[in-house]
Amino acid sequence: MSHPTVHPQIPHVAVASGCILGEGALWDHRTGTVLWVDIKNPAVWQFHPETGKHSRLDVKEPVGFVALTSDPDIVIAGFQSGLSRLHLWGGETQPLVEVEADLPDNRLNDGHVGPDGRLYFGTMDNLEENETGCFWRWDGKDLVRFHGNMVVTNGPASSHDGRTLYTTDTTNGQIYAHVLGDGLPGAPSRFTCFEEGWGHPDGMTVDAEGHVWVCHWGGSRITRFAPDGSVERILPVPTAQVTKCAFGGPDMTTLYITTASIGHDPAIDPMAGHLFSVETGIRGQHSHIFGE
């Protein structure tokens, strides 16, 4: 591998959230707010960079992600039991659809609304032992499985042109690309794989140039992959377990990054679990809204 560029700026703590398992960074351009979740200490966090205010909403069960709806005060939440509508002010929930009711040890882990307005998300074995995880698509009516037999799933994320959906088999270090058309995503083809010593691929986002930014669980970094799967740059992160990233800010060039503290000694890794941000000079994409 050639020597890639190292990003010149180091992420700084935006919110000292101390999440056990922070995940699901998401920018809502309508409100100028970052949303993210803590899976293991179940909550949905919000941060408004312009005012510096942040809040935490406790929820009753593990939550892997939230997705935007047409109402900025309501999100679709990926709970362990399935998908629900969640009111961000008050915490009321309305169940939408059960997912894998026959697999009580599974939970929802990461999700993304595609350019078609449909929700793409993954499930995983909560004990991280069995290959019971898979990817699903939900359009508000039908729940359809399209890629499976994994221990831990991550992603998905859609390309800048809406033609490709990326998914991750975290345990095996593989990132796949699927052709995204009018129907289900196409069969997986290998986009890239993690090398030894990189940690494991976790959450991801795609910028406006079609490059894929992938977080390294256990690797203290984010890698920006070119559309051909080659490494374009490395972004060091000052904590080990990097879980998800999303572009935001008024110019969509600020990268927000979630991290996890689970299993880490705060004396050794004091910034674990916090929300970070860094200026990239590269534009991201606005988050899609479910059903639109």
N, C-alpha and C positions, 0 to 999 in steps of 0.2 A: 504494500500500500504506500502511495506517495504521502508526503508530509502535508496534512491539511492545515489550513489557517486556524489559529487559536483566536477566538473572539477577544477583542481588546478590553472589554468591560466585564467586570465580575458582578453577578447579581447581588443585590442588597435586600435585606429583610423589609418587606412592605407592611406585613402584619405579623406580629409575634404570636401566631395562633397556637403553636405547640400541638398540632394535631397528632394523634396516634397514627392514623393512616389518612393523611390529606390526599385528596384526589379530585379529578373532575374540574380543573380550572376552566372557566367559561366567561367570556366577555359579553355583556349585554350593551350594545352600542346605543340603544334607545335611552338608557338610564345612566350610562357611563359607570357601570358597576361590574366588578369582578365577583363571580359566584364560585364557590367550591364546596366540597363536602369533607367530612371526617367520617370514614366508614366505621371504624372500630369504637369511636366515642361519638355515636351517631348525631350528626348535626349538619346543617347547611349554613355556611358562612357567606357574608356579603361585605364588600369593601368598595367605598366610593373614593377613588384617588384624589378627586378635586377637593374634597372636604377633609379627607383623612379619616373619616368615620368608618367604623366597621361594626358588625353585629354577628351574633351566633344564634341560630334557631335550633333548639334541641328537637330531635325527632325520635320516634318510638322504636325504630328498628334500623339495622344497618342499611346505609344508603350509598350506592356506588356512583351515582351521577345525577345531575339535573339537566333538563333540556328546556329551551325557551318555548313559550307559547305566545299567542297573539296578545295576551294580557301580561304586561311586565310584572304584575304582582303574583302570577301563578306560573308554576313550572310543572313539568312532568318529572317525577322522581323515580329513579330506579331502586326500589327497595328490595330487600331480600325476598319478600313475598311476591313481588311483581311490580307492575307500573301503576302509579297513582298520581292524581292531580294534587299538588301541594301548594297551599297558600302561604306565601313568604311572610305575610304579616298576620300572625296568629297561629300558623301551623296546622290548620285544618286540612284533612286529606279526604279524597274521594277515590276509592279503588277503580282502576280502569281495566286491567287484565292480569290474571295470574300467569306466572311464567314458571314452568318446570315444577308444578305442584307435586309431581311424582319423585322429585329429587330434593328432599328437605335439607340436605347438607350443602346444596348449591346456593349461590347468591348472585345477584347482578353486580357487575364490576365496573364497566366503563361504557359510555354511550355517546352518540353523536347524531344530530339531525343532518341528513344529506341535502344536497341541492334540490332534490325532488320533494322535500318536506316530510319525508318518512324518517322514522327513528331506527337507527342501527345500533345494536348493543350486544355485549357479550355476557356470558355467565361463566362461573368457575366453581370448583370445589373449595368450600370455605376452609377446609383443612389442608388444601394444596397437596393432595395425594393422588386423587383419581382423575382419569381423563373424561370427566363428565361435563366439561365446559364446552360451549359452542356459541355461535353468533346467530342473532335473530334480526328480522326486519318487521316493524309494526307500522301500519299505515292508518291506524285508528279503528280498523275493523279486523283485519287478518294478521295473525302472528305466524311468521314463516321462518323456519330454520334454514340457514344457507351454508354453514361451515362449522365443523365440529371436531370432537374427540381431542380436546386439549385440557390440561390441568388448569392453567391460568390464561385467560384471554385479556387482551388490551386493545386500545383503539376502540372503534374504527375512526377513520378520518377520510374525508373526501378531497380529491385533488382540486386545484384551482379552476380547472375547466369542466369539472363535474363528470369526467369520463372514467375516473378510477376511484375505487374504495380500497383503503389500506387496512389490514387487520394484522394483529400480532399474536403469535404463540409465544408467550413470555418464557415459559419453562424451557422450551427448546431453542430460544434465541432467534426465532424466525419471524420475518415480516413479509407479508404477502400482499400482492396487488390483485384486485378483481376488476374486471370490466364492469362499469356501472351504466346500465342502459335503462330501458323502460321496465324491464322485468326484474327478477332477482339478480343480485351480483353474480358475475361469472365465476367459473372455477378458479381457485387460488393458483397464482404463479408466484414464484419466489422473487421478492423485490430485493432483499438483502438479508444477511444473517450477522449476528454479533460474533465478534472474535473473542477468544479466550482472554479474560482479564477485563473485559468491558462491562461486566455485570450482566443484567438482563434487560431487554427492551420493555419499556412500560408505556405510558400514554404518549400521544403524539398530536401534532397539528401540522397543517400544510400552509405555506405562505402563498402570497399572490404570484410568485414566480414558479410555483410548482415544486419547491423543495420541501422535503419532509423533515420536521424537527422531532426527534425521538428522545425521550427521557431514559436515562440509565438507572435502573434500580440497582443499588450497590456499586455504582460507577462514578458518582459525584460529577456528572456532566450531562449535557445534552449534545447530540450530534445532529448537524444539518446535512441530510443526504440529498444529493442532486437527483433529478428525475430518473437517471440511469442507475441509481443505487450506490454510486460512489460517494465517499465522504468529502463534503465541501468545507466544513468547518466544525470545530469543537468549541463548545461553550462550557467552561468549568463552572460548577455550582458548589458553594462551600458547605455542603452536607452530602451524606452518602446516598440516601434513598430518595431519588428524584422520580416523581410519579406522573406528572402531567403538566403541559404548558399550553398557553393560549395567548394569542395576540390581542392587544387592546390599546386603549389610550386614544386621544383625539386624532392622531395620525395613523393609528393601527400599527405602530412600530415598537410598542413596548411589549415585551414578553413577560407574562405572569406565570409563575412556576409553583406548583404544589410539591410538598415533600412529606416524609413520614418519619416519626420518631420511634416506631415500634421496634423493640429489641435493642435500642441504642442507649448507651450511657450518656446522659446529658453533660457529664464532666468531660467526655471525650468528643462528643458531637453536639455542642450546645445550641446549634441553630436548626437541629432536626425538627421537622414538623411545621416549620413556619412557611408563610407565603412570601415568595421572592419576586422581584421585578428587575428587569434590565432593559436598557435601550439597545435596539438592534440596528436601526437604520434601514430595516427591511419591512415592508408592509405585509401584514397578514390579511386574512379574509374575515369578513363579518360572520358571526355565527348564524346559521340558518334557523328559522322558526318553524316549529312543527306544524304541519298542515298547510304551509304557505309555499 
